[in-house]
Amino acid sequence: MGQLCGRCMQLLRDFMAFVQRMSSDLVQGIKECLTLISKCFCLKQNSSKASQLYKPILQPHERVTAQEFLQHIETGFEMSALGRDSLEALRTLAFSENPGLQQSAALYYLHMSQHMNISLPVEHLEPFYALLRSADLEVQQMSSLSLVNFLLEGNIDKELVVQMGLLEPILDLLESEDATVQCNSCACTMTLAVSESNREAIGAAQGVTPLLSLANSYDPRVQQNAVGAILNLTQSEKIQQVLCKEGALPVLALLLESPDSEVQYYSCAALSNVAANVQYHEAMLRPSNRFLLRTLISLLSSSVDKVSSQACVCLRNLATSVNIQAEMVAEDVLPKLCALLASGSEDVRRASIALLWILSEHPRNQDTLACAELLQSLGMLLLAHKTDPVIVGHTACIIKNLSVSKNRQRIIESPCVEGLLQTMLSTNTEEDSLHYVTSCLAELAKEGAALHMVQWMDEPLTKCLVRLAGQLEHTEPSFQAASIIQHMIGHEKMMLLLKRHIRDIQAYLKNFLTHREIRFQQLGISTFSRLREDPEFLLEFRESQMDKLLEQLRQQTEETQELLRAAICREDS
């Protein structure tokens, strides 16, 4: 292709300049047209009508209220902080569409909740509804936090909060995207769920689902409060059904492995509450997956006392069948429980001994439990905590359960016998634990441990046994104490100790011989027969005319036998 000539080149340049000029004029024309349209009266009229649909952001009365409220604050609350004037001002500010005014009201409540320990009148709950419903994030944060503070300090009636309709906005805030608002609303829900009626209201308002969702939150504060709320909800059997239906069990089981000990504790305690209801055991302990059982057993080794204690409680609630108990024993639970018996925490010791008691009730577990390590731990536990009725009672029951023939010698050779004897000196007669201790010792004495028991006997213990035998108003401890004495008669050391209490022994023997129960009469006769072999006792019995009492009992017995023979003969005829 050839080059353009000079004339053609000039024509082309003129055409390009024309196009540029036309484009500029076109753009300018478009701008002028739009400006004229926007200034037209028709659009101004429509715009004016539209603007009249919305109130100004700051109404005149709101401005006056804000100024008066500011003056009220600046005077240092010369009037009541929760008086009528401040209430009306707070209502105006809270229900305003102006975020700044709502923030003022929220900040006022927050200040009171943090610095003034006063009860909040019911009228002041009304502004909270508007503040919790606010579209402003800061208002939501401050108002929800102040409500948490009031609830935690007990300055608001928890049931009244629900009755005033605040539960709905609180639960709505659970779905906020802000972690602080989530945390505060979870805390509110957790505190409100202390009340039974509030728990039902939360369940009816579909509050369980968002809480379960927040239980998996990556924010530790939100997760703690969400799981804490779930824990309080599990105190209701109705809500337990809802939680299980919504899939709470696997969520709570996984949270047992949380690095946060508070989350571990809350989830474990929630599972303990659910496990107290046998109908959920199948779902909690599916044969194909024993994750929950293994995790709970691993938590027994937790360095946090309340976690290990709660793990014991949950395992105890689950240990309702022999098979589950066998699985616990197979998972090497025994060494962990022995370690917990030596814990410095009372709750841990009590929880672990209660679990051991449940495990010891079934013969299938008794051989495994009756090991030297556990018996040593039980004996030391009794000696160290002989005034704790829970420890003493459960330990005595465990030893009695384990005292089958093949384990009896191990028990006799352990510190258990000494521990049981020593607890009698520190246990109140009114307590049930004394019954368990005397019953266990009587069983051991009956089965051949009497000689071993004699070596631990001294004057205080002998006096204690004789005193207990004489307290017939406490039927079982009295009978068991007399039985222990009867089995130790004949040993030289024991006879020397008993001779110091001849008169007291005579007194309780007389009561036994005249007792309405045959077992007391029989024990009295056998004790009398063995003691009279000693010259000192024989002389004392003669002087107290015990023989006459026995003769009366013999005559009554013969009369009873004659009546029985006559009745049997008539029946046969």
Summary of the structure (lengths in Angstrom):
residues: 573
radius of gyration: 41.3
end to end distance: 150.7
largest distance: 162.8
contacts: 1828
relative contact order: 0.03
helix: 76%
strand: 0%
